[in-house]
Amino acid sequence: MSLTALWYSFYGLWIGSEIWIGAATRTRHSTGNVRDRGTMRLLWIVLCTTITAGIWIGETMESNLPGGAQWLRLTSQLVLIAGLVLRWTAIVTLGKSFSSNVAIHTTQKVLKSGLYRWMRHPSYTGLLLCIFAVALHTRNWISMSIIVPPCFAAVAYRIYIEEIALREHFGEEYVAYSRETKRLLPGIY
């Protein structure tokens, strides 16, 4: 299998899994306290438009990185796989507490083990790695600047809304957890 075919296989797997996650794990108002404030819709709009535009520019323009940056093809593949593994592991670890929209279940607890011992939002770290992989795969600075900053801003806004809901529901327990654990990168941010 060629590197290009492998890329499209993992890229398709990522897109398909995001659609499944969005549909299968969405909390309804009848089953939980939904506090999404439209962030799921915003996230989908930003991701779809920026990734589509970035890929289109990357496909219609030649690589504008030194030497065509062919090495980025393999690097992007590895980053995408790492992002998928991190995201899926975080989702499986949360189990029924995971929701594609911002929602709190009555039986939910603050999880402080596994990946959640080192970062509060490992599923978003995995998502951002997948987005970054797509940007790298274009091998084009214009595409990267179209994809990464708006997607990061949309994810950061969603984290902001999610943390408001978590602080309101869990109170001091979540505040203390926030002081001990970084959002996306262990020990950094």
Secondary structure per residue as TSV (DSSP state, phi and psi in degrees):
chain	resnum	aa	ss	phi	psi
A	1	M	-	360.0	134.0
A	2	S	-	-76.3	163.0
A	3	L	H	-62.3	-36.5
A	4	T	H	-65.7	-45.2
A	5	A	H	-63.8	-39.4
A	6	L	H	-63.7	-41.7
A	7	W	H	-58.3	-50.4
A	8	Y	H	-66.5	-28.8
A	9	S	H	-65.8	-49.3
A	10	F	H	-70.0	-36.8
A	11	Y	H	-62.7	-45.4
A	12	G	H	-63.2	-39.0
A	13	L	H	-61.8	-42.7
A	14	W	H	-62.9	-50.8
A	15	I	H	-60.9	-46.1
A	16	G	H	-60.6	-41.2
A	17	S	H	-68.1	-34.9
A	18	E	H	-66.6	-38.7
A	19	I	H	-65.2	-44.2
A	20	W	H	-63.7	-45.9
A	21	I	H	-58.5	-44.7
A	22	G	H	-61.4	-38.4
A	23	A	H	-84.5	-43.1
A	24	A	H	-81.1	-25.0
A	25	T	S	-111.1	8.6
A	26	R	-	-70.5	129.2
A	27	T	-	-86.7	132.7
A	28	R	-	-90.4	157.5
A	29	H	T	-58.7	-28.0
A	30	S	T	-76.3	-17.9
A	31	T	T	-112.3	-2.3
A	32	G	S	-170.5	173.5
A	33	N	E	-88.6	93.9
A	34	V	E	-78.7	124.5
A	35	R	-	-128.1	31.4
A	36	D	-	-67.6	-35.3
A	37	R	T	55.0	33.1
A	38	G	T	78.2	9.2
A	39	T	H	-70.6	-29.4
A	40	M	H	-65.6	-45.4
A	41	R	H	-62.8	-46.3
A	42	L	H	-58.6	-45.6
A	43	L	H	-60.4	-46.0
A	44	W	H	-62.8	-43.0
A	45	I	H	-63.1	-48.3
A	46	V	H	-63.7	-47.7
A	47	L	H	-62.1	-47.7
A	48	C	H	-63.2	-45.3
A	49	T	H	-71.8	-44.1
A	50	T	H	-72.1	-39.2
A	51	I	H	-67.9	-41.8
A	52	T	H	-61.6	-47.7
A	53	A	H	-63.8	-43.8
A	54	G	H	-63.9	-43.6
A	55	I	H	-65.4	-41.9
A	56	W	H	-59.4	-46.5
A	57	I	H	-63.7	-42.2
A	58	G	H	-62.0	-33.4
A	59	E	H	-81.1	-31.0
A	60	T	H	-89.9	-21.7
A	61	M	S	-108.9	149.2
A	62	E	-	-73.3	160.7
A	63	S	-	-56.4	132.5
A	64	N	-	-106.6	23.9
A	65	L	S	-102.5	152.5
A	66	P	G	-52.5	128.7
A	67	G	G	67.6	15.2
A	68	G	G	79.0	-8.6
A	69	A	G	46.1	48.8
A	70	Q	T	-59.6	-29.1
A	71	W	H	-61.1	-21.5
A	72	L	H	-69.2	-22.9
A	73	R	H	-62.1	-48.0
A	74	L	H	-69.8	-41.6
A	75	T	H	-59.6	-44.5
A	76	S	H	-63.6	-36.3
A	77	Q	H	-61.4	-46.0
A	78	L	H	-66.7	-39.4
A	79	V	H	-65.5	-40.1
A	80	L	H	-63.6	-44.8
A	81	I	H	-62.7	-43.5
A	82	A	H	-61.3	-42.4
A	83	G	H	-63.5	-42.7
A	84	L	H	-62.6	-46.9
A	85	V	H	-61.1	-45.3
A	86	L	H	-63.7	-47.2
A	87	R	H	-62.8	-49.1
A	88	W	H	-66.3	-37.7
A	89	T	H	-63.1	-43.0
A	90	A	H	-62.5	-42.6
A	91	I	H	-66.9	-45.8
A	92	V	H	-63.6	-39.3
A	93	T	H	-60.9	-41.9
A	94	L	H	-71.7	-28.1
A	95	G	G	60.5	-130.2
A	96	K	G	-68.0	-13.9
A	97	S	G	-77.3	-17.7
A	98	F	-	-74.6	138.1
A	99	S	-	-140.8	138.6
A	100	S	S	-70.9	-22.4
A	101	N	S	-105.8	162.8
A	102	V	S	-73.6	111.6
A	103	A	E	-152.7	148.0
A	104	I	E	-115.0	128.1
A	105	H	-	-92.2	149.0
A	106	T	T	-62.5	-29.8
A	107	T	T	-91.7	0.5
A	108	Q	-	-68.8	144.7
A	109	K	-	-127.5	160.9
A	110	V	-	-73.4	117.2
A	111	L	-	-89.1	126.3
A	112	K	-	-125.0	21.7
A	113	S	S	-122.3	172.0
A	114	G	G	62.6	-140.4
A	115	L	G	-59.4	-29.4
A	116	Y	G	-73.0	-6.9
A	117	R	G	-73.4	-30.4
A	118	W	T	-104.2	-24.4
A	119	M	B	-151.3	147.2
A	120	R	S	-77.9	-25.9
A	121	H	-	-133.3	62.4
A	122	P	H	-64.4	-27.5
A	123	S	H	-67.2	-34.6
A	124	Y	H	-72.9	-34.0
A	125	T	H	-61.4	-44.3
A	126	G	H	-61.9	-42.4
A	127	L	H	-61.7	-45.1
A	128	L	H	-64.6	-34.8
A	129	L	H	-64.1	-40.8
A	130	C	H	-62.8	-43.5
A	131	I	H	-63.5	-44.6
A	132	F	H	-62.5	-37.4
A	133	A	H	-61.5	-42.8
A	134	V	H	-62.5	-43.5
A	135	A	H	-62.1	-44.4
A	136	L	H	-61.7	-39.1
A	137	H	H	-62.7	-25.8
A	138	T	H	-70.2	-24.4
A	139	R	T	54.6	38.6
A	140	N	-	-143.4	122.9
A	141	W	H	-61.5	-35.7
A	142	I	H	-64.8	-46.8
A	143	S	H	-60.3	-44.1
A	144	M	H	-60.4	-40.3
A	145	S	H	-73.5	-21.9
A	146	I	H	-80.0	-35.0
A	147	I	H	-85.2	-54.6
A	148	V	H	-69.3	-54.7
A	149	P	H	-60.3	-46.3
A	150	P	H	-65.7	-37.6
A	151	C	H	-66.4	-42.6
A	152	F	H	-62.0	-41.8
A	153	A	H	-63.3	-41.1
A	154	A	H	-65.7	-42.2
A	155	V	H	-66.9	-41.0
A	156	A	H	-62.4	-40.2
A	157	Y	H	-64.8	-41.9
A	158	R	H	-62.8	-41.6
A	159	I	H	-61.2	-42.1
A	160	Y	H	-57.2	-47.9
A	161	I	H	-65.8	-41.9
A	162	E	H	-64.1	-40.5
A	163	E	H	-69.8	-31.2
A	164	I	H	-60.9	-47.7
A	165	A	H	-62.6	-42.4
A	166	L	H	-67.0	-40.7
A	167	R	H	-64.9	-40.8
A	168	E	H	-65.5	-37.9
A	169	H	H	-79.7	-45.6
A	170	F	H	-97.3	-13.4
A	171	G	T	62.0	-134.1
A	172	E	H	-60.9	-30.6
A	173	E	H	-60.1	-43.6
A	174	Y	H	-74.2	-36.0
A	175	V	H	-60.7	-45.2
A	176	A	H	-63.6	-42.7
A	177	Y	H	-60.9	-39.3
A	178	S	H	-65.0	-35.4
A	179	R	H	-68.2	-32.8
A	180	E	H	-86.4	-25.1
A	181	T	S	-128.3	132.1
A	182	K	B	-75.0	161.9
A	183	R	S	-69.1	-59.8
A	184	L	S	-119.4	-33.7
A	185	L	S	-122.9	117.6
A	186	P	T	-51.7	126.8
A	187	G	T	74.6	-4.1
A	188	I	T	-119.3	-60.6
A	189	Y	-	-142.6	360.0
